Amino acid sequence: MKKRIFIYLLCGVSIFLIGAATLFDFNKNKSDVEVRKKITLAEVAHTPFYAPMYVAIEKGYFIDYGIDIDLILTSGADKVTAALLSHDADIGLCGSEATIYVYNGGEKDYLKTFSQLTQKDGTFIVSREKINNFTLNDLKGKNIIGGRAAGMPEMTLEYALKQNGIDPREDVNIDTSIAFAAMSGAFIGGEGDFVTLFEPTASMVEKQGYGYVVASVGELGGVVPYTSFSARNSFIKNNDKLINNFDKAIQKGLDFVHNTKSKDIAKVIAKQFPDSSTSELADAIERYKNNDTWPEATTFTEESFNHLQDIMIDYGELNSKVRYNDLFYKIERE
C-alpha cells in the first residue's frame, strides 16, 4: 500500500515538473519574442554587393541577437539620409560621405557610422564595345553614364581617372543626370559608350549581349569605408546594446562570406534576388570576392576614412576633413 502511494506521488511530482518546464519554455519563448526589437533599415541599393547583410538576414543572425529587420529600399545616399533624419528609418546603409554632409550642414542630431559593410567601390565599368587589354585611356573622348553627382560611385570614378592622368571634365563626358535605377536601361537603349553598374546588373547586361565588363572601379579607388551603417546620434546613445548586437550580426555575416564558397553564399541569399539565378549571383559574389570587397571586421580605420575624404576633396565636394572620432561610433567589442 505504501509502495503504491509512493508511486502515485512520484507520478504526480513528475507530471507537475513536466508541466512547469513546459510552461517555463512557453513563457521563455514568449518573452524572447516580446523583447525582440524591430528596426527599420534603409538600404541605398539592392545588390549582391551587400551579401554579408543579406546572409545575416537569411541565416537568422539578427533574430539570434533579438532584432527584427524591416528592410526598405531608398535609392541614393541622399534618400537614406532623409529617411534617417525624418525618423522613417532607424539605421541606414549607404556611403559614409553622407554622415559628413549632414555634420557639415549643422544638423544637431547628426549621423554617426558604427559598422562598415564594404571597403571598396562596388561598380564595374561596362563598355558597349569589346575592348581587349582595356585601360582607362580607352575612356578618353567617350560618353560615360556615371552615378549621381557627389555620390561615392561617381566621386570614386573621377578620383580614379585623375590618378591615371585623365581630366574628368575635359577628357571624357560623364552624364550624372540619369537616376541610379535607370542607368542600365539608358545604356541598353543606346545612350553612352560606357556605364558604371553594380552587380548583378553588370553581369546581366553582359550576358544579354549589350556590353562587356572591362574594369572594376573598386580596384582603382582603393580602400575606404565605402558602404556603412549609420544612425542618428540620439538613436545610438539610447540604443547602445541594440547597436552592439546589430554589429555582431553583421560580423557573423562577414565571417560567413569569407569562409564560404560563392555558390553556397548565392543559395543563402537567393530569396533576396528572385529575378537572378543562383549561378548569376555566384558569379557576382565571386567578382566581389576577387576585388577584396568585404572587410574582415566591421571596424574601419582612420586612414581609410581620411582616404574617403581625400576623394571628396579631390572631387571638390569637401574643403577640409572632419575628425574620425567625431563621426565614428566605437563599439565596445568583447
C-alpha positions as CSV (number, residue, x, y, z in Angstrom):
1,M,0.0,0.0,0.0
2,K,2.8,2.5,1.0
3,K,4.6,1.5,-2.2
4,R,1.6,2.2,-4.3
5,I,1.1,5.6,-2.6
6,F,4.8,6.4,-3.2
7,I,4.4,5.6,-6.9
8,Y,1.3,7.8,-7.2
9,L,3.2,10.7,-5.5
10,L,6.2,10.2,-7.8
11,C,4.0,10.3,-10.9
12,G,2.2,13.4,-9.6
13,V,5.5,15.2,-9.0
14,S,6.8,14.2,-12.4
15,I,3.6,15.5,-14.1
16,F,4.0,18.7,-12.2
17,L,7.6,19.2,-13.1
18,I,6.9,18.4,-16.8
19,G,4.1,20.9,-16.8
20,A,6.1,23.5,-15.1
21,A,9.0,23.1,-17.5
22,T,6.6,23.4,-20.5
23,L,5.1,26.5,-19.0
24,F,8.6,27.9,-18.4
25,D,9.7,27.2,-22.0
26,F,6.4,28.8,-23.3
27,N,6.9,31.9,-21.2
28,K,10.6,32.0,-22.1
29,N,9.8,31.8,-25.9
30,K,7.1,34.4,-25.4
31,S,9.5,36.6,-23.5
32,D,12.1,36.2,-26.3
33,V,9.5,37.4,-28.9
34,E,8.4,40.3,-26.7
35,V,11.9,41.6,-26.2
36,R,12.9,41.4,-29.8
37,K,13.4,44.9,-31.2
38,K,12.0,45.7,-34.7
39,I,14.1,48.3,-36.6
40,T,13.7,49.8,-40.0
41,L,16.8,49.5,-42.1
42,A,17.1,51.7,-45.2
43,E,19.4,50.4,-47.9
44,V,20.8,52.6,-50.6
45,A,20.6,49.8,-53.3
46,H,19.7,46.2,-53.5
47,T,22.7,44.3,-54.8
48,P,24.9,41.2,-54.0
49,F,27.5,43.9,-53.1
50,Y,25.8,43.8,-49.7
51,A,25.8,40.0,-49.5
52,P,27.0,39.8,-45.8
53,M,24.0,41.8,-44.7
54,Y,21.6,39.5,-46.6
55,V,23.3,36.5,-45.2
56,A,22.7,37.9,-41.7
57,I,19.0,38.3,-42.5
58,E,18.5,34.9,-44.2
59,K,20.6,32.9,-41.7
60,G,18.7,34.5,-38.8
61,Y,21.7,36.2,-37.2
62,F,19.7,39.3,-36.4
63,I,17.0,37.3,-34.8
64,D,19.6,35.5,-32.7
65,Y,20.5,38.9,-31.3
66,G,16.9,39.9,-30.7
67,I,16.5,42.1,-33.7
68,D,13.7,42.0,-36.4
69,I,14.7,43.7,-39.6
70,D,12.3,45.7,-41.7
71,L,14.4,46.3,-44.8
72,I,13.4,49.1,-47.1
73,L,14.9,50.4,-50.3
74,T,15.6,54.1,-50.5
75,S,17.7,54.5,-53.7
76,G,20.5,57.0,-53.2
77,A,22.5,58.0,-50.1
78,D,20.6,61.3,-50.0
79,K,17.3,59.5,-49.6
80,V,18.8,57.2,-47.0
81,T,19.9,60.2,-45.1
82,A,16.5,61.9,-45.4
83,A,14.8,58.7,-44.1
84,L,17.1,58.7,-41.0
85,L,16.7,62.4,-40.2
86,S,12.9,62.2,-40.6
87,H,12.8,59.1,-38.3
88,D,11.4,57.0,-41.1
89,A,14.3,54.7,-40.7
90,D,16.4,53.7,-37.6
91,I,19.6,52.6,-39.3
92,G,20.8,53.4,-42.8
93,L,23.2,51.6,-45.2
94,C,24.9,54.0,-47.6
95,G,28.2,55.7,-48.3
96,S,30.0,57.2,-45.3
97,E,30.2,60.5,-47.1
98,A,26.5,61.0,-46.1
99,T,27.5,61.5,-42.4
100,I,30.0,64.2,-43.4
101,Y,27.4,66.1,-45.4
102,V,24.9,66.0,-42.5
103,Y,27.6,67.0,-39.9
104,N,28.9,69.9,-42.0
105,G,25.3,71.0,-42.6
106,G,24.9,71.8,-38.9
107,E,22.3,69.2,-38.1
108,K,22.1,69.0,-34.3
109,D,21.2,65.3,-34.2
110,Y,23.8,64.3,-36.8
111,L,24.6,60.8,-38.1
112,K,27.4,58.6,-36.9
113,T,28.8,55.5,-38.6
114,F,29.2,52.4,-36.4
115,S,29.9,49.5,-38.8
116,Q,31.3,49.1,-42.3
117,L,30.0,46.5,-44.7
118,T,32.1,47.1,-47.8
119,Q,35.6,48.6,-48.1
120,K,35.8,49.2,-51.8
121,D,33.6,50.7,-54.6
122,G,31.2,48.1,-56.0
123,T,30.7,49.4,-59.5
124,F,32.2,48.0,-62.7
125,I,32.8,49.8,-66.0
126,V,30.8,48.3,-68.8
127,S,31.8,49.0,-72.4
128,R,29.4,48.9,-75.3
129,E,32.2,47.5,-77.5
130,K,34.5,44.7,-76.7
131,I,38.0,46.0,-75.8
132,N,41.0,43.8,-75.3
133,N,43.5,44.9,-72.7
134,F,41.3,47.8,-71.5
135,T,42.9,50.8,-69.8
136,L,41.4,54.0,-68.6
137,N,42.8,55.8,-71.6
138,D,40.2,54.0,-73.6
139,L,37.6,56.3,-72.0
140,K,39.1,59.4,-73.4
141,G,36.7,61.3,-75.7
142,K,33.9,58.9,-74.8
143,N,30.5,59.3,-73.2
144,I,30.1,57.7,-69.8
145,I,26.9,57.2,-67.8
146,G,28.1,57.9,-64.3
147,G,26.4,57.8,-60.9
148,R,24.7,60.6,-59.0
149,A,26.9,63.8,-58.7
150,A,28.6,63.8,-55.3
151,G,27.7,60.2,-54.7
152,M,30.5,57.8,-53.8
153,P,30.4,55.8,-57.1
154,E,30.8,59.0,-59.2
155,M,33.4,60.6,-56.9
156,T,35.5,57.3,-56.8
157,L,35.3,57.0,-60.6
158,E,36.5,60.6,-61.1
159,Y,39.3,60.1,-58.5
160,A,40.5,57.0,-60.3
161,L,40.5,58.9,-63.6
162,K,42.6,61.8,-62.1
163,Q,45.0,59.3,-60.6
164,N,45.6,58.0,-64.1
165,G,46.1,61.4,-65.7
166,I,42.6,61.8,-67.1
167,D,40.7,65.0,-66.5
168,P,37.0,64.1,-65.9
169,R,35.9,67.5,-67.1
170,E,38.0,67.8,-70.2
171,D,39.0,64.3,-71.4
172,V,35.6,62.5,-71.0
173,N,32.0,63.3,-70.9
174,I,30.3,62.0,-67.8
175,D,26.5,62.1,-67.6
176,T,25.3,62.3,-64.0
177,S,21.7,63.2,-64.7
178,I,20.4,59.7,-65.1
179,A,18.7,58.2,-62.0
180,F,20.6,55.2,-60.5
181,A,17.8,52.7,-61.2
182,A,17.6,53.9,-64.9
183,M,21.3,53.7,-65.8
184,S,21.3,50.2,-67.2
185,G,18.1,50.8,-69.2
186,A,19.6,54.0,-70.6
187,F,22.7,52.2,-71.7
188,I,20.8,49.3,-73.2
189,G,18.6,51.9,-75.0
190,G,21.7,53.3,-76.8
191,E,22.9,56.1,-74.5
192,G,26.6,56.3,-73.7
193,D,29.7,54.4,-74.7
194,F,30.3,53.2,-71.2
195,V,28.3,52.9,-68.0
196,T,29.2,52.1,-64.3
197,L,27.0,49.4,-62.8
198,F,26.7,47.3,-59.7
199,E,26.3,43.6,-59.7
200,P,24.2,41.6,-60.7
201,T,23.2,44.3,-63.3
202,A,26.7,44.5,-64.8
203,S,26.8,40.7,-65.5
204,M,23.2,40.7,-66.7
205,V,23.9,43.4,-69.3
206,E,27.0,41.4,-70.4
207,K,25.1,38.1,-70.6
208,Q,22.3,39.7,-72.6
209,G,24.9,40.9,-75.2
210,Y,24.5,44.7,-74.6
211,G,28.0,45.3,-73.2
212,Y,31.2,44.0,-71.7
213,V,32.6,44.4,-68.2
214,V,36.1,45.8,-68.6
215,A,37.2,47.1,-65.2
216,S,36.4,47.4,-61.5
217,V,36.2,50.9,-60.0
218,G,36.8,49.2,-56.6
219,E,40.2,48.1,-57.7
220,L,41.0,51.6,-58.9
221,G,39.7,53.5,-56.0
222,G,41.4,51.8,-53.0
223,V,40.2,51.0,-49.5
224,V,37.6,53.3,-47.9
225,P,34.6,52.8,-45.6
226,Y,32.6,52.7,-48.9
227,T,29.2,51.4,-47.6
228,S,28.5,51.6,-43.9
229,F,25.8,51.6,-41.3
230,S,24.9,54.8,-39.6
231,A,22.2,56.2,-37.3
232,R,21.2,59.4,-35.6
233,N,23.5,60.2,-32.7
234,S,20.5,60.2,-30.3
235,F,19.4,56.8,-31.5
236,I,22.8,55.3,-30.9
237,K,23.0,56.8,-27.4
238,N,19.6,55.4,-26.5
239,N,20.1,52.0,-28.1
240,D,23.7,51.1,-27.4
241,K,23.0,47.5,-26.8
242,L,20.9,47.2,-29.9
243,I,23.7,48.8,-32.0
244,N,26.2,46.4,-30.4
245,N,24.0,43.4,-31.3
246,F,23.4,44.7,-34.8
247,D,27.1,44.9,-35.3
248,K,27.6,41.3,-34.1
249,A,25.0,40.1,-36.6
250,I,26.8,41.9,-39.4
251,Q,30.2,40.5,-38.3
252,K,28.7,37.0,-38.4
253,G,27.6,37.7,-42.0
254,L,31.1,38.9,-42.9
255,D,32.6,35.8,-41.3
256,F,30.2,33.5,-43.3
257,V,31.0,35.2,-46.6
258,H,34.8,35.0,-46.0
259,N,34.6,31.3,-45.1
260,T,32.0,30.1,-47.7
261,K,32.1,29.4,-51.4
262,S,30.4,31.9,-53.7
263,K,27.9,29.3,-54.9
264,D,26.8,28.4,-51.4
265,I,26.5,32.1,-50.5
266,A,24.3,32.6,-53.5
267,K,22.0,29.9,-52.3
268,V,21.6,31.5,-48.9
269,I,20.7,35.0,-50.4
270,A,18.7,33.7,-53.4
271,K,15.4,34.8,-51.8
272,Q,16.6,38.4,-51.9
273,F,17.1,38.3,-55.7
274,P,14.1,36.4,-57.2
275,D,15.0,37.8,-60.7
276,S,18.5,36.4,-60.7
277,S,19.6,32.8,-60.9
278,T,21.9,31.3,-58.3
279,S,24.7,31.0,-60.9
280,E,24.4,34.7,-61.7
281,L,24.5,35.6,-58.1
282,A,27.5,33.3,-57.6
283,D,29.4,35.0,-60.4
284,A,28.7,38.4,-59.0
285,I,29.8,37.3,-55.5
286,E,33.0,35.8,-56.9
287,R,33.7,39.1,-58.6
288,Y,33.4,41.0,-55.4
289,K,35.4,38.4,-53.5
290,N,38.2,38.7,-56.1
291,N,38.2,42.5,-55.5
292,D,38.6,42.1,-51.8
293,T,35.3,44.0,-51.4
294,W,34.3,42.9,-47.9
295,P,36.4,43.7,-44.8
296,E,37.4,41.1,-42.3
297,A,35.9,43.2,-39.5
298,T,33.2,45.9,-39.2
299,T,35.6,48.5,-37.7
300,F,37.2,50.8,-40.3
301,T,40.5,52.7,-39.7
302,E,41.1,56.4,-39.5
303,E,43.4,56.0,-42.5
304,S,40.5,54.6,-44.7
305,F,38.1,57.4,-43.5
306,N,40.7,60.0,-44.4
307,H,41.2,58.4,-47.9
308,L,37.4,58.7,-48.4
309,Q,37.7,62.4,-47.5
310,D,40.7,62.8,-49.9
311,I,38.4,61.5,-52.7
312,M,35.7,64.1,-51.7
313,I,38.2,66.9,-51.5
314,D,39.6,65.9,-54.9
315,Y,36.1,66.0,-56.3
316,G,35.5,69.5,-54.9
317,E,32.8,68.4,-52.5
318,L,34.7,69.0,-49.3
319,N,37.0,71.8,-48.2
320,S,38.6,70.3,-45.1
321,K,38.5,66.9,-43.3
322,V,36.2,66.0,-40.4
323,R,37.7,64.2,-37.4
324,Y,37.4,60.5,-37.5
325,N,36.3,60.4,-33.8
326,D,33.5,62.9,-34.4
327,L,31.7,60.7,-36.9
328,F,32.6,57.1,-36.0
329,Y,30.9,55.5,-33.0
330,K,33.3,53.0,-31.5
331,I,31.6,49.9,-30.3
332,E,33.0,48.2,-27.2
333,R,33.6,44.8,-28.7
334,E,34.1,41.7,-26.5
